[in-house]
Every structure is written in structure tokens, then in C-alpha cells.
Amino acid sequence: MNRAFLAPLLILGLASGCATSKPVALTEPTVVETACGECQFHMKGDSCDLAVRILGKGYYVKNVDIDSLGNAHGKDGLCNAIRQARVRGFVEGGKFVAEEFTLLPSAPAR
């Protein structure tokens, strides 16, 4: 696995395991899973909302709207597929506050 991918996750993992409740941060652009929290990650919610999954835990995303990333209900839309995004930001109040968010292209069909 790519070291550039693992380093920020290691930092995130160490920060989330600390006894103090400091906000968790991805200070370097990091590739994470992203999708509709309700449709794909089975998170509680009232409508289709963008979420990311970091170290197996889902967080709704602030500062980016699911509809700004294309047709969420299209074939490879975020309600129908788990995609990858390159993100930078931090977790605060149980939500991921995106400072950068780039949806990566869908993987080609095999």
C-alpha cells in the first residue's frame, strides 16, 4: 500500500486513540472512501447527504454538498456507488469539516 496514503491515516489513528478529545485532522491530502451516508454507509439521516469513511467510521461532510458532485442517483453517483476522494480537513462535532475535497474518477468497469 502507498506510504503517502498510510502516513496521514496513522496520524489520524494515533490522534483518535488519545485519552484527550482533540479534534482529528487530516492535514495532508488523503484518499478516503466517500458516498451517500444513508444509501451506502447506512448512517442515520433524513435525506441523501455526503459522507466520508475514515478508518472504518463514517462522518457526514460539511462544506461540500452531494449535489455539487454530479447526479447522486446516476449509475456511478454517490447514492449508488462508494467512490474515492482526496480530502483535507478535520473532524469536529462528529462531522468532517472539508477544507479540500476532490472526487476522484470512477474506476473503469472490468
C-alpha positions as MATLAB code, in Angstrom:
seq = 'MNRAFLAPLLILGLASGCATSKPVALTEPTVVETACGECQFHMKGDSCDLAVRILGKGYYVKNVDIDSLGNAHGKDGLCNAIRQARVRGFVEGGKFVAEEFTLLPSAPAR';
ca = [
       0.000    0.000    0.000;
       1.170    3.526   -0.760;
       3.091    5.139    2.130;
       1.698    8.579    1.261;
      -1.764    7.120    1.885;
      -0.849    5.426    5.162;
       1.031    8.244    6.900;
      -1.959   10.588    7.343;
      -4.119    7.642    8.446;
      -1.532    6.673   11.051;
      -1.573   10.224   12.372;
      -5.375   10.127   12.390;
      -5.397    6.782   14.185;
      -2.994    7.938   16.857;
      -4.949   11.149   17.389;
      -8.283    9.342   17.656;
      -6.894    6.932   20.256;
      -5.643    9.627   22.627;
      -7.269    9.999   26.020;
      -7.901   13.687   25.401;
     -10.565   14.530   22.858;
      -8.562   16.676   20.476;
     -10.135   17.156   17.041;
      -8.950   14.585   14.490;
      -7.282   16.171   11.464;
      -6.111   15.120    8.023;
      -3.522   17.817    7.496;
      -2.220   16.349    4.226;
      -4.471   15.452    1.270;
      -5.599   11.880    1.913;
      -7.621    9.441   -0.198;
     -10.738    8.219    1.612;
     -13.987    6.486    0.689;
     -16.952    8.746    0.013;
     -20.618    8.126   -0.750;
     -24.109    8.942    0.420;
     -24.118    8.366    4.155;
     -27.639    6.968    4.198;
     -27.628    4.922    0.964;
     -24.133    3.403    1.054;
     -22.717    3.741    4.578;
     -26.079    3.037    6.302;
     -25.761    6.048    8.584;
     -28.777    7.603   10.273;
     -30.211   10.607    8.485;
     -33.230   12.121    6.780;
     -32.020   12.576    3.209;
     -29.124   11.853    0.870;
     -26.065   13.560    2.354;
     -22.383   13.324    1.529;
     -20.212   11.303    3.899;
     -16.639   10.049    4.114;
     -15.347    6.915    5.799;
     -12.085    7.280    7.702;
     -10.578    4.240    9.445;
     -13.918    2.448    9.163;
     -16.005    5.249   10.684;
     -18.469    7.346    8.692;
     -18.698   11.129    9.041;
     -21.089   13.491    7.323;
     -19.246   16.207    5.395;
     -19.579   19.935    5.979;
     -18.690   22.482    3.259;
     -19.443   20.139    0.316;
     -22.931   19.266   -0.946;
     -23.588   15.856   -2.513;
     -25.409   17.533   -5.422;
     -22.313   19.554   -6.326;
     -20.565   16.285   -7.261;
     -22.890   15.209  -10.067;
     -26.085   13.172  -10.204;
     -26.112   11.322   -6.898;
     -28.657    8.819   -8.236;
     -26.856    8.206  -11.552;
     -25.099    4.931  -12.375;
     -21.855    5.873  -10.591;
     -23.436    8.535   -8.393;
     -22.722    8.652   -4.685;
     -26.068    7.086   -3.736;
     -25.286    4.059   -5.913;
     -21.532    3.608   -5.518;
     -18.794    4.098   -2.980;
     -16.162    6.296   -4.597;
     -12.825    7.743   -3.542;
     -12.000   11.353   -2.809;
      -8.827   13.216   -1.940;
      -9.610   15.283    1.139;
      -8.033   17.541    3.722;
      -9.858   18.699    6.833;
     -10.754   17.757   10.369;
     -13.459   16.092   12.445;
     -15.388   18.391   14.727;
     -18.680   17.691   16.438;
     -18.865   14.286   14.769;
     -18.675   15.760   11.231;
     -15.821   16.027    8.768;
     -15.178   19.695    8.015;
     -13.741   19.643    4.486;
     -11.053   22.182    3.692;
     -10.313   20.399    0.384;
     -12.463   17.786   -1.353;
     -11.792   16.314   -4.802;
     -13.922   13.431   -6.049;
     -11.669   11.028   -7.934;
     -12.749    9.445  -11.244;
     -14.717    6.206  -11.046;
     -12.750    3.030  -11.531;
     -13.229    1.625  -15.056;
     -15.647   -1.298  -15.333;
     -13.980   -4.675  -15.718;
];
